[in-house]
């Protein structure tokens, strides 16, 4: 099997709130089906991952869709411009889709997009298999972060 080709990556948008709200158990890369004006709008960096999630529409399919991803309409688009909030199909292998569906069904986990980026000429989504944090988990993370900052400030002097 040939070695995978390394393509330059350019971050479009990341979901920083997901790191605060969830424990990320697993990460994977998926392709996404887009129209031409969506890609042009993404090149301008006009997307929002807030409150978006991935799901399987029915129990027997291997199709995975991304909901609530907002891609702003392209400024110079004509009547063929895209709908900003529509469901978009994600491209994953059948084996990955089966693993993801089992995790979501059995363990009560959720699929959340963590980032959207260009990999060469292709748009990719980094999906995370996540578990929700409780309030005390969030407080512990904030406390750890503040302690790290205090230590860094102390070592800089």
PEKACOR-V201283 format. One record per residue. N is the residue number from 0. RES is the residue in one letter. SS is DSSP state (@ for helix, = for strand, . for the rest). D_FIRST is the distance of its C-alpha to the first C-alpha in Angstrom with 2 decimals. Layout:
BEGIN
n = <N;N>
res = <RES;RES>
ss = <SS;SS>
d_first = <D_FIRST;D_FIRST>
END
This chain:
BEGIN
n = <0;1;2;3;4;5;6;7;8;9;10;11;12;13;14;15;16;17;18;19;20;21;22;23;24;25;26;27;28;29;30;31;32;33;34;35;36;37;38;39;40;41;42;43;44;45;46;47;48;49;50;51;52;53;54;55;56;57;58;59;60;61;62;63;64;65;66;67;68;69;70;71;72;73;74;75;76;77;78;79;80;81;82;83;84;85;86;87;88;89;90;91;92;93;94;95;96;97;98;99;100;101;102;103;104;105;106;107;108;109;110;111;112;113;114;115;116;117;118;119;120;121;122;123;124;125;126;127;128;129;130;131;132;133;134;135;136;137;138;139;140;141;142;143;144;145;146;147;148;149;150;151;152;153;154;155;156>
res = <X;X;X;X;X;X;X;X;X;X;X;X;X;X;X;X;X;X;X;X;X;X;X;X;X;X;X;X;X;X;X;X;X;X;X;X;X;X;X;X;X;X;X;X;X;X;X;X;X;X;X;X;X;X;X;X;X;X;X;X;X;X;X;X;X;X;X;X;X;X;X;X;X;X;X;X;X;X;X;X;X;X;X;X;X;X;X;X;X;X;X;X;X;X;X;X;X;X;X;X;X;X;X;X;X;X;X;X;X;X;X;X;X;X;X;X;X;X;X;X;X;X;X;X;X;X;X;X;X;X;X;X;X;X;X;X;X;X;X;X;X;X;X;X;X;X;X;X;X;X;X;X;X;X;X;X;X>
ss = <.;.;.;.;.;.;.;.;=;=;=;=;=;=;.;@;@;@;@;@;@;=;=;=;=;=;=;=;=;=;=;=;.;.;.;@;@;@;@;@;@;@;@;.;.;.;=;=;.;.;.;.;=;=;=;.;.;.;.;.;.;.;.;=;=;=;=;.;.;=;=;.;.;.;.;.;.;.;.;.;.;.;.;.;=;.;.;=;=;=;=;.;.;@;@;@;@;@;@;@;@;@;@;@;@;@;@;.;.;=;=;=;=;=;=;=;=;=;=;.;.;=;=;=;=;=;=;=;=;=;=;=;.;.;@;@;@;@;@;@;@;@;@;@;@;@;@;@;@;@;@;@;@;@;@;@;.>
d_first = <0.00;3.81;6.59;8.89;11.91;15.10;17.92;21.53;23.05;26.70;28.46;30.73;32.38;31.98;33.75;35.59;37.90;35.13;34.70;38.46;38.80;35.87;33.91;30.23;28.42;24.87;23.23;20.52;19.66;20.54;21.13;24.70;26.47;29.20;31.79;32.56;35.49;33.64;31.06;33.99;35.76;32.75;32.58;36.19;35.21;37.32;35.77;36.84;34.80;37.97;38.44;35.27;33.21;30.53;31.43;30.72;33.56;33.97;33.01;31.10;28.85;25.38;26.49;26.97;29.58;30.79;34.59;37.09;34.88;37.45;36.46;39.70;40.70;39.97;43.21;43.18;41.99;44.27;45.01;41.32;40.58;38.55;39.98;39.43;38.95;37.01;34.28;30.83;27.83;24.79;21.30;19.37;17.18;19.34;18.22;19.13;22.30;23.34;23.06;25.00;27.62;28.23;28.73;31.09;33.06;33.46;33.86;35.52;33.02;32.58;29.81;30.86;29.25;29.28;28.43;27.73;26.00;24.52;20.89;21.14;22.92;21.91;24.12;22.60;24.52;24.08;25.37;26.98;27.94;31.45;34.64;38.00;39.99;43.62;46.26;46.60;42.85;43.16;46.25;44.56;41.72;44.36;46.28;43.27;42.48;46.14;46.26;43.27;44.99;48.25;46.65;45.03;48.42;50.14;47.88;48.28;52.06>
END
